[in-house]
Amino acid sequence: MTNILKIEVDTTTGFKQSLLELDADPNAERFMLINRYTGKMVYQHYVPAGGLVRVVLELHYASRSSLLVIILDDSGEYNAACMDGVKLEELDPYSDNV
């Protein structure tokens, strides 16, 4: 059984959202999502055992390459890995299997 972060999809409004699927390095302990245009942290969480992460965000992250994804370990043993200009997958809460 794999440990995957439980994601909450809002089906009450019918609005589409965006989905980040991340297969993090086994040595990673934490990940951060930063809006590359404002510098504000959008989301951060610990990487679960197995490294599979799924996060649901607002739809505008699926139409623009506006996220900076940073994966790091808390001990500082490894350098952080950074992916710039990440564009998420569009998610329809009624038709997509999440």
C-alpha positions in Angstrom: 0.0 0.0 0.0 1.4 3.4 -1.0 1.1 6.5 1.1 -0.4 9.3 -1.0 -1.5 12.6 0.3 -5.3 12.8 0.5 -6.6 15.5 -1.8 -9.8 17.4 -1.4 -11.7 18.2 -4.6 -14.4 20.8 -4.4 -17.4 19.3 -6.2 -19.9 21.8 -4.6 -19.3 24.6 -7.1 -18.7 22.7 -10.3 -15.7 24.8 -11.1 -12.7 23.2 -12.7 -9.5 23.2 -10.8 -5.8 22.2 -11.4 -3.9 19.2 -10.3 -0.2 18.8 -9.5 1.1 15.3 -9.6 4.7 15.0 -8.2 6.9 11.9 -7.9 9.5 13.3 -5.5 13.0 11.9 -4.9 13.0 9.3 -2.1 15.4 11.6 -0.1 13.0 14.5 -0.3 11.3 15.5 2.9 9.4 18.6 2.0 8.1 20.4 -1.1 7.0 24.0 -1.7 4.9 25.6 -4.4 5.6 29.3 -5.0 3.9 31.7 -7.3 6.8 32.8 -9.5 5.2 36.2 -10.3 4.4 37.2 -6.7 6.9 35.2 -4.7 4.2 34.1 -2.4 4.1 30.5 -1.1 1.0 28.8 -2.5 1.4 25.5 -0.6 4.0 23.5 1.3 3.8 20.0 2.8 5.9 17.1 3.8 6.5 14.4 1.1 4.8 11.2 2.1 6.7 7.9 2.2 7.0 6.7 -1.4 7.2 10.3 -2.7 3.9 10.4 -4.5 2.2 13.8 -4.1 -1.1 15.1 -5.5 -2.3 18.6 -4.8 -5.4 20.3 -6.1 -5.2 24.1 -6.7 -7.2 26.9 -8.4 -7.8 26.6 -12.1 -5.5 29.5 -13.1 -2.4 27.4 -12.4 -3.5 25.2 -15.3 -3.6 28.0 -17.8 -0.2 29.7 -16.9 3.2 28.4 -16.2 3.3 30.3 -12.9 4.5 27.9 -10.3 8.0 27.2 -8.9 8.2 23.8 -7.4 11.0 23.2 -4.8 11.8 19.8 -3.3 14.2 19.7 -0.4 15.4 17.7 2.6 15.3 19.2 6.1 18.7 18.0 7.0 20.4 20.0 4.3 22.4 17.0 3.1 21.3 17.3 -0.5 20.8 20.4 -2.7 17.2 21.5 -3.3 15.7 20.6 -6.6 13.8 23.3 -8.4 11.4 23.3 -11.3 10.4 26.7 -12.7 7.4 27.6 -14.9 5.4 24.6 -14.0 1.9 24.4 -15.6 -0.6 22.1 -13.9 -3.1 19.7 -15.4 -6.7 20.9 -15.7 -9.0 19.0 -13.4 -12.8 18.6 -13.8 -14.1 17.5 -10.4 -17.1 15.8 -12.1 -15.4 13.8 -14.8 -11.8 13.2 -13.6 -10.9 10.3 -11.4 -8.9 11.7 -8.5 
